[in-house]
Amino acid sequence: MKKTFEGGHSDFVTSVAFSVHDPNSLASSSTDKTVVVWNVKAGKPTYTLTEAADEVHTVAWSPTAEG
């Protein structure tokens, strides 16, 4: 199955990770200094973190669902 995600990053995607607690959530990091949380079914971003000082190279979810 092929899925296209649009409207999130403005530069290269460096990492992706599915949530261990919600299979409908995917996070991606980018050289555009953002992390985007996606709704997998809709293929659209649900939240964008924009506070990174530099490129973001890796993204991961907490295995305990806590910070």
HELIX and SHEET records of a PDB file:
SHEET    1   A 4 VAL A  13  PHE A  18  0                                        
SHEET    2   A 4 SER A  25  SER A  30 -1                                        
SHEET    3   A 4 VAL A  35  ASN A  39 -1                                        
SHEET    4   A 4 LYS A  44  LEU A  49 -1                                        
END                                                                             
